[in-house]
Amino acid sequence: MVTKLKRFLIGRPMKSHELAEEKLSKLKALAVLSSDALSSVAYGTEQILLVLITLGTAALWYSIPISIAVLGLLTILVLSYRQTIYAYPSGGGAYIVAKDNLGVSTGLVAGGSLLVDYILTVAVSSSAGTDAITSAIPVLHDHRVAIAILMILTLTLLNLRGITESASILMIPVYLFVVAVFLLIIGGGYQWATGHVHQVTPSPYGAAVPGITLFILLKAFSSGCSALTGVEAVSNAIPNFKAPAERNAAKTLMMMGLILGTMFIGISLLAYAYGIAPKAEETVVSQIASATFGRGTVYYFIQTVTAAILFLAANTAFAAFPLLAFMLAKDRFMPNMFMVRGDRLGFSNGIIVLAILSAILIIISGGDTENLIPLYAIGVFVPFTLSQAGMMKRWITKKPAGWIVPFTINTIGMLTTLTISLIFLITKFSQVWLIFIFLPTVIMIFKKINQHYRDLADELRIDITTEKPVAKGSVIVIPVASITQVVRNSISYAQSLTDDVVAVYVGFDDESIKKMQRKWDEWNPGVRLIVLRSHYRSIVRPLMKFIDTVEWKTAATDHVTVLVPQFITKRRWHNLLHNQTSLLLRAYLFARQDVKIATVPYRLKK
């Protein structure tokens, strides 16, 4: 039944050679990998206005030059990551760039930051989507945690079905959102150009604003840079593209940058032209849509697809997290399970772990992830900075033809993203201080995992020229509790392997011991029975002492194998009706250095 349910939810298993069919076209990749970046249009301008409004409506004109500065940084990041795609076509983005150019530890900082960022992306996006639903249907507010987890579960199942299938479904709302925003920009621009805008501009462009400081402008700029989250996802996921992967990834990145930049600057210009100020009860996009189209069908279409894209922003993480985890696992910094492809050829373990961790985060925060947004931003801009610095080092080291221009681009980008990171740390320290504990902890875990794998490799490594298998005899010890079909089956199997078989019975009193010896002699299976007396009613302890004695006497010439008879019940709940002595015995034996363990199952029919 479990298998049938799995097939229904996930689909049939796919053969390995079908992996080529799971690669993404540019159109599908743009939908899957840019949902996080494109969704930021819904709140990027608003984040700038929220900072500026503290000085009054007269300061809102600064949103235009700040938006242009954000657009400039977006251009630098897109050009930089385009260079990264061609320089590192195997994917991995900031992690690979930093590791290759700045050292392993720096690479782990970038990789760890991105992993944390992707977990936060899913949590924050699911909460944002939930807020949109509960705003429309207030009665659901008390169930926001359950709704957010249901959203995560839905995305998890979609991604477990395979990246191509999930892309075919998810591209519809993503492109509807793009259409909706462009419809809003064109409609709003037309209304403004024809003089149908009723709002009055708060203040003339360029008017002096008392109390304005560079720090406030930088804070507004850094807040607006939340519109840049998700830009790195394409460079992380190059292996998901159809061939030629790097060329298709680069074109997808350029398309994403062009669409994102146009939508962001368009919303910012309309917000200024309409005299929009941020409100607690209504988003900036909602105010523009309402002023442009009224509260009719078009307005509700824009609001619906905006809510959908905020929720689907989490899908970028579901596409990028498993691939980054794969890269780290391949370098032995994360468990090997992240390198395993599932039934549908995706990295299922990465998808499932991402879903579980983000769901836990939502449960802990009670569905209110607003305080996580600064931490989320730090998780984006730290890898941005390290990636730019890594590419700078690459240009200086290799000095290819025409390297000055890309080096200059990366230098400007690195200084800008570093400044933004520092602003976030200074202005939001009370919300991001956890990064100073969490990130070193993650890196320490990476290094511990890597140390384990290196120790394991050293211990398991063999010299095939000198180290050959050593032929030994075999002694098989069979613990028995009574004479049954299970014991007969185990003895029959043991005798097929060696003539040196001994059965061991542990008795608690003289009567049970004599009874067992009498029945054994009568049965006469051709195997010697050793009887042990247990004064403390323990089966394991005297048995372990006997095995130690046998192992000590025969270690030089024979392998000692403990063959544990075990019956398998027809119904799982039947196990509750029986002592699990065999499980306990195996648990003890696993800790022994030189004793081999084997289990002979006997399957019950009733």
C-alpha positions in Angstrom: 0.0 0.0 0.0 2.9 2.4 0.8 4.5 1.6 -2.5 1.2 2.3 -4.4 0.7 5.6 -2.5 4.3 6.6 -3.4 3.8 5.8 -7.0 0.5 7.8 -7.0 2.2 10.9 -5.4 5.6 10.8 -7.1 5.2 8.7 -10.2 6.9 5.7 -11.7 10.7 5.2 -11.2 12.7 6.6 -14.1 15.8 4.8 -15.6 19.2 6.5 -15.4 19.4 7.1 -19.1 16.3 9.2 -18.9 18.3 11.9 -17.0 18.9 13.8 -20.2 15.1 14.2 -20.6 15.0 15.8 -17.1 17.2 18.8 -18.2 15.5 22.2 -18.3 14.9 24.4 -21.3 15.6 28.1 -20.9 11.8 28.8 -20.6 11.3 26.3 -17.9 14.5 27.1 -16.1 13.6 30.8 -16.0 10.4 29.8 -14.2 11.9 27.4 -11.8 15.1 29.3 -10.9 13.9 32.9 -11.0 10.7 32.6 -8.9 12.6 33.9 -5.8 14.2 36.8 -7.6 11.0 37.8 -9.5 8.8 37.6 -6.4 11.0 40.2 -4.7 9.4 42.8 -7.1 6.3 42.5 -4.8 8.2 43.9 -1.8 11.5 45.4 -3.0 10.2 49.0 -3.6 8.2 48.8 -0.4 11.3 48.0 1.6 12.9 51.2 0.3 9.8 53.3 1.1 9.5 51.9 4.6 12.9 53.4 5.5 12.4 56.7 3.8 8.9 57.3 5.3 10.6 57.7 8.7 11.6 61.2 7.5 8.2 62.0 6.1 6.6 61.8 2.6 9.0 64.6 1.4 11.8 62.0 1.4 10.0 59.5 -0.8 11.6 60.9 -4.0 14.8 59.3 -3.0 13.3 56.0 -3.9 14.1 56.7 -7.6 17.9 57.2 -7.3 18.0 54.4 -4.8 16.1 52.1 -7.2 18.5 53.1 -10.0 21.4 52.2 -7.7 19.8 48.8 -6.9 19.3 48.3 -10.7 23.0 49.1 -11.2 24.0 46.5 -8.6 21.7 43.9 -10.2 23.5 44.6 -13.5 26.9 44.0 -11.9 25.7 40.8 -10.2 24.2 39.4 -13.4 27.4 40.2 -15.4 29.5 38.7 -12.6 27.5 35.5 -12.3 27.5 35.2 -16.1 31.3 35.1 -15.9 31.0 32.6 -13.1 28.8 30.3 -15.2 31.4 30.2 -18.0 34.3 29.9 -15.6 32.6 27.1 -13.5 30.2 25.2 -15.8 29.8 22.4 -13.3 27.7 24.6 -11.1 28.1 25.4 -7.4 28.1 29.2 -7.8 29.6 31.1 -4.8 30.7 27.9 -3.0 32.8 26.6 -5.9 34.2 30.1 -6.8 35.2 30.9 -3.1 36.6 27.4 -2.5 38.7 27.4 -5.7 40.1 30.9 -5.3 40.0 31.8 -1.6 40.4 28.5 0.1 38.2 25.7 1.5 37.2 27.5 4.7 36.0 30.5 2.7 34.1 28.2 0.3 32.4 26.6 3.3 31.3 30.0 4.6 29.7 30.7 1.2 28.2 27.2 0.9 26.9 27.2 4.5 25.4 30.7 4.1 23.6 29.6 0.9 22.2 26.5 2.5 20.9 28.5 5.4 19.5 31.1 3.0 17.6 28.4 1.0 16.1 27.0 4.2 15.0 30.6 5.2 13.7 31.2 1.7 11.3 28.3 2.0 10.2 29.4 5.5 9.8 33.1 4.6 8.1 32.5 1.3 5.7 30.0 2.7 4.8 32.4 5.5 4.4 35.3 3.0 2.1 33.1 0.9 0.1 32.2 4.1 -0.2 35.8 5.0 -1.7 36.6 1.6 -4.3 33.8 2.1 -5.2 34.7 5.7 -5.5 38.4 4.7 -8.2 37.4 2.2 -9.8 34.8 4.5 -9.2 36.1 8.1 -10.9 33.1 9.7 -7.8 31.0 8.7 -5.4 33.1 10.7 -5.2 30.7 13.6 -4.2 27.9 11.2 -1.3 29.8 9.5 1.3 27.2 10.6 -0.7 24.3 9.2 -1.3 26.2 5.9 2.4 27.0 5.6 3.4 23.4 6.2 0.8 22.3 3.7 2.4 24.6 1.1 5.8 23.2 1.8 4.5 19.6 1.5 2.9 20.5 -1.9 6.1 21.9 -3.2 8.1 18.9 -1.9 5.8 16.5 -3.7 6.0 18.5 -6.9 9.8 18.5 -6.8 10.0 14.9 -5.9 8.1 14.1 -9.1 11.1 15.5 -11.1 12.3 18.9 -12.0 10.9 18.9 -15.5 7.4 17.9 -14.3 7.4 20.5 -11.5 8.7 23.2 -14.0 5.8 22.4 -16.4 3.3 23.1 -13.5 5.1 26.0 -11.8 5.9 28.0 -14.9 2.2 28.9 -15.3 1.8 31.1 -12.2 5.4 32.5 -12.6 4.7 33.8 -16.1 1.2 35.0 -15.1 2.9 37.1 -12.5 5.3 38.6 -15.1 2.3 39.3 -17.4 0.4 40.9 -14.4 3.3 43.2 -13.4 3.9 44.3 -17.0 0.2 44.9 -17.4 0.4 47.0 -14.2 3.4 49.0 -15.4 1.9 49.6 -18.9 -1.5 50.5 -17.5 -0.1 52.7 -14.8 2.3 54.4 -17.2 -0.6 55.1 -19.5 -2.7 56.5 -16.7 0.1 58.8 -15.6 1.0 59.9 -19.2 -2.7 60.8 -19.9 -3.1 62.7 -16.6 -5.6 60.3 -15.0 -3.5 60.0 -11.9 -5.4 61.6 -9.0 -2.6 61.3 -6.4 -0.2 64.2 -6.0 3.5 63.6 -5.9 4.6 64.0 -2.3 7.4 66.5 -3.1 9.3 67.8 -6.2 12.0 65.5 -7.3 15.3 66.7 -5.8 13.7 68.7 -3.0 15.8 69.2 0.1 14.8 66.9 3.0 15.7 67.9 6.6 17.4 65.2 8.6 18.5 63.1 5.6 21.8 61.3 6.2 24.1 59.0 4.2 23.4 56.3 6.7 19.6 56.5 6.1 20.1 56.4 2.4 22.5 53.4 2.7 19.9 51.7 4.9 17.2 52.3 2.4 19.5 51.0 -0.4 20.3 47.8 1.5 16.6 47.2 2.2 15.9 47.6 -1.5 18.6 45.1 -2.3 16.2 42.5 -0.9 15.0 42.5 -4.6 18.3 40.8 -5.5 17.7 37.6 -3.6 17.8 34.5 -5.7 20.0 36.0 -8.5 22.7 33.4 -7.7 20.4 30.4 -8.2 21.1 30.0 -11.9 24.9 29.7 -11.4 24.3 27.0 -8.7 22.0 24.9 -10.9 23.9 24.8 -14.3 23.8 20.9 -14.4 20.0 21.1 -14.6 20.1 22.8 -18.0 19.9 21.2 -21.4 23.1 21.2 -23.4 25.0 23.4 -24.0 24.3 23.9 -20.3 26.5 26.9 -19.6 25.3 28.9 -22.6 21.6 28.2 -21.8 22.3 29.1 -18.1 24.0 32.4 -19.1 21.1 33.3 -21.4 18.5 32.4 -18.7 20.4 34.6 -16.2 20.4 37.6 -18.6 16.7 37.1 -19.3 16.0 37.0 -15.5 18.1 40.1 -14.9 16.3 42.0 -17.7 12.8 41.0 -16.6 13.6 41.6 -12.9 15.2 45.0 -13.5 12.4 46.2 -15.7 9.7 45.2 -13.3 11.5 46.6 -10.3 12.3 50.0 -11.7 8.8 50.2 -13.3 7.1 49.6 -9.9 9.4 52.2 -8.2 8.6 54.8 -10.9 4.8 54.2 -10.6 5.0 54.4 -6.8 6.6 57.8 -7.0 4.3 59.0 -9.8 1.2 57.9 -7.9 2.5 59.4 -4.6 2.4 56.0 -2.9 3.4 55.8 0.7 3.7 52.4 2.5 0.8 51.3 4.6 0.6 48.6 7.2 -2.8 47.3 5.9 -2.0 47.4 2.1 1.1 46.7 0.0 2.6 49.1 -2.5 1.7 46.9 -5.4 -1.9 46.7 -4.2 -2.1 50.5 -3.9 -0.8 50.9 -7.5 -3.1 48.3 -8.9 -6.1 49.8 -7.1 -5.3 53.3 -8.4 -4.7 52.1 -11.9 -7.5 49.6 -12.5 -9.8 50.1 -9.5 -11.0 47.1 -7.4 -12.1 45.1 -10.3 -11.2 41.9 -12.1 -7.7 43.0 -13.1 -6.9 44.2 -9.6 -7.8 40.8 -8.1 -5.9 39.0 -10.9 -2.8 41.0 -10.0 -3.2 40.3 -6.3 -3.9 36.6 -6.8 -0.8 36.0 -8.9 1.3 38.1 -6.6 0.3 35.9 -3.6 1.1 32.8 -5.8 4.5 34.1 -6.7 5.4 34.9 -3.1 4.6 31.3 -2.2 6.4 29.9 -5.3 9.5 31.8 -4.4 10.3 28.8 -2.2 10.6 26.7 -5.3 14.0 28.3 -6.3 15.4 26.9 -3.0 14.0 23.4 -3.9 15.8 23.6 -7.2 19.1 25.0 -5.8 19.5 23.5 -2.3 19.8 19.8 -3.5 22.4 20.7 -6.1 24.5 22.7 -3.6 24.2 19.9 -1.1 25.3 17.5 -3.8 28.4 19.6 -4.5 29.3 19.7 -0.8 28.7 16.0 -0.4 30.9 15.3 -3.4 33.6 17.2 -1.6 32.9 15.1 1.5 31.5 18.0 3.6 28.0 16.7 3.8 26.6 13.1 4.1 26.8 10.8 1.0 23.0 10.5 1.0 22.9 13.9 -0.7 24.6 12.5 -3.8 21.9 9.8 -4.3 19.3 10.4 -7.0 15.8 9.3 -6.2 13.2 7.4 -8.3 12.5 10.5 -10.4 16.3 11.3 -10.9 16.2 14.3 -8.6 18.3 14.6 -5.4 15.4 13.5 -3.3 17.2 13.5 0.1 18.1 17.2 -0.4 14.5 18.0 -1.2 13.2 16.2 1.8 15.7 17.6 4.2 15.1 21.1 3.0 11.3 20.6 3.5 11.8 19.2 7.0 14.2 22.0 8.2 12.0 24.8 6.8 8.9 23.2 8.4 10.7 23.1 11.8 11.6 26.7 11.4 8.0 27.7 10.7 6.8 25.7 13.7 9.4 27.3 16.0 8.5 30.8 14.8 4.8 30.1 14.9 4.5 31.1 11.2 5.8 34.6 11.9 9.1 34.7 10.0 9.3 38.5 9.6 12.3 38.7 12.0 14.1 36.1 9.9 14.2 38.4 6.8 17.4 40.3 7.8 19.1 36.9 8.5 17.8 35.8 5.1 19.4 38.9 3.5 22.7 38.2 5.2 22.6 34.7 3.9 22.4 36.2 0.4 24.9 38.9 0.5 27.7 37.0 2.2 27.9 34.6 -0.7 27.6 37.5 -3.1 30.6 39.2 -1.6 32.7 36.0 -1.4 31.8 35.1 -5.0 32.9 38.5 -6.3 36.1 38.4 -4.2 36.8 34.9 -5.6 36.4 36.1 -9.2 38.7 39.0 -8.5 41.4 36.6 -7.3 40.8 34.5 -10.4 41.3 37.4 -12.8 44.4 38.6 -10.9 45.9 35.1 -10.9 45.1 34.0 -14.5 45.2 37.4 -16.2 43.4 36.3 -19.4 43.1 38.7 -22.4 40.8 41.6 -21.5 40.6 40.7 -17.8 40.6 44.3 -16.6 36.9 45.0 -17.4 35.5 41.9 -15.6 37.9 42.5 -12.7 36.6 46.0 -12.4 33.0 44.8 -12.5 33.7 42.2 -9.8 35.6 44.8 -7.7 32.6 47.2 -7.7 30.2 44.4 -7.0 32.3 43.1 -4.1 32.7 46.5 -2.5 28.9 47.1 -2.9 27.7 43.8 -1.5 30.3 44.0 1.3 28.9 47.4 2.2 25.3 46.1 2.2 26.3 43.2 4.4 28.0 45.5 6.9 24.9 47.8 6.9 22.7 44.8 7.7 25.0 43.7 10.5 25.1 47.2 12.0 21.4 48.2 11.6 19.8 44.8 12.2 22.3 43.3 14.7 19.6 42.3 17.2 18.1 40.1 14.4 21.2 38.8 12.7 23.6 38.1 15.7 22.6 34.4 15.4 24.7 34.2 12.2 27.8 34.5 14.3 26.9 31.3 16.2 25.0 29.4 13.6 27.4 29.8 10.6 30.6 28.7 12.6 28.6 25.8 13.9 27.6 24.7 10.4 31.2 25.0 9.2 32.5 23.0 12.2 29.9 20.3 11.3 31.2 20.4 7.6 34.7 19.9 8.8 33.8 17.1 11.2 32.0 15.2 8.4 35.0 15.7 6.1 37.4 14.5 8.9 35.2 11.4 9.3 35.4 10.5 5.6 39.1 11.1 5.5 39.6 8.8 8.6 37.4 6.2 7.0 39.3 6.3 3.7 42.6 5.9 5.6 41.4 3.0 7.6 39.7 1.2 4.6 42.4 1.8 2.1 44.2 -1.4 0.9 47.4 -2.1 -0.9 46.3 -4.5 -3.7 49.8 -5.6 -4.4 50.6 -7.0 -1.0 47.4 -7.4 1.0 45.5 -10.5 0.0 42.6 -12.3 1.7 43.8 -14.8 4.4 42.2 -18.2 4.3 40.8 -19.4 7.6 38.5 -22.0 8.9 35.1 -21.2 10.4 33.5 -21.8 13.8 29.8 -21.2 14.0 28.1 -20.6 17.3 24.2 -20.9 17.3 22.4 -19.5 20.4 19.3 -21.7 21.0 16.3 -21.3 23.4 14.5 -24.5 22.6 14.2 -27.1 19.8 12.0 -25.6 17.1 11.7 -25.3 13.3 13.7 -22.1 13.6 16.7 -23.8 15.2 16.5 -26.8 12.8 16.6 -24.3 9.9 19.6 -22.5 11.3 21.6 -25.7 12.0 20.9 -27.0 8.5 22.2 -23.7 7.1 25.3 -23.7 9.4 26.2 -27.3 8.5 26.2 -26.3 4.8 29.0 -23.9 5.5 31.3 -25.8 8.0 31.5 -28.9 10.1 32.6 -26.9 13.1 29.2 -25.9 14.5 28.2 -25.6 18.2 24.9 -24.8 19.7 24.7 -22.9 23.0 21.8 -22.9 25.5 21.6 -20.6 28.5 19.5 -22.0 31.4 18.3 -20.4 34.6 17.7 -23.5 36.7 18.6 -27.2 36.9 15.2 -28.4 35.8 15.2 -26.4 32.5 18.8 -27.4 31.8 18.2 -31.1 32.3 15.1 -31.0 30.2 16.9 -29.3 27.3 19.8 -31.7 27.4 17.5 -34.7 27.4 15.5 -33.4 24.4 18.7 -32.5 22.5 20.2 -36.0 23.0 16.9 -37.5 21.8 16.8 -35.2 18.8 20.5 -35.7 18.0 20.9 -33.1 15.1 24.6 -33.8 14.7 25.7 -30.7 16.5 27.2 -30.5 20.0 25.2 -28.6 22.6 27.0 -26.4 25.2 24.9 -25.6 28.2 25.6 -22.4 30.2 24.1 -21.6 33.7 22.9 -18.0 34.3 22.6 -17.1 37.9 21.3 -13.6 37.1 18.7 -14.6 34.5 20.7 -12.9 31.7 21.0 -14.7 28.4 23.4 -12.2 26.8 26.1 -12.0 29.5 27.1 -15.7 29.8 26.7 -16.1 26.0 29.2 -13.2 25.4 31.7 -14.8 27.8 31.5 -18.1 25.9 32.0 -16.4 22.6 35.0 -14.5 24.0 36.5 -17.8 25.1 35.9 -19.4 21.6 37.3 -16.4 19.9 40.4 -16.3 22.1 41.2 -19.9 21.4 40.5 -20.0 17.7 41.2 -16.5 16.4 44.5 -17.4 14.8 43.1 -20.2 12.7 39.3 -19.7 12.4 36.7 -17.0 11.9 34.1 -17.0 14.7 30.5 -16.5 13.5 27.5 -16.1 15.7 24.5 -17.3 13.7 21.3 -15.9 15.3 18.1 -17.8 14.5 15.1 -15.5 14.1 11.5 -16.0 13.1 9.8 -13.3 11.1 6.1 -12.8 12.0 3.5 -12.5 9.3 2.0 -9.4 10.9 4.1 -6.5 12.1 2.1 -6.1 15.3 2.9 -9.8 16.2 6.4 -8.6 17.1 5.0 -6.9 20.2 4.0 -10.4 21.5 7.6 -11.7 21.5 10.8 -11.0 23.3 13.3 -9.4 21.0 16.3 -11.3 22.3 17.9 -11.7 18.9 17.9 -8.0 18.3 19.4 -7.4 21.7 22.1 -10.0 21.1 23.0 -8.5 17.7 23.3 -5.1 19.3 25.8 -6.4 21.8 27.7 -8.3 19.1 28.1 -5.4 16.7 30.4 -3.8 19.3 32.8 -6.7 19.2 35.9 -6.3 17.0 36.5 -9.8 15.7 33.1 -11.6 15.9 31.0 -12.0 12.8 27.3 -11.9 13.0 24.7 -13.7 10.7 21.0 -14.0 10.9 19.0 -16.9 9.5 15.3 -15.8 9.1 12.4 -18.3 9.4 9.2 -16.8 8.0 6.1 -17.8 9.8 3.0 -18.6 7.6 0.3 -18.0 10.2 
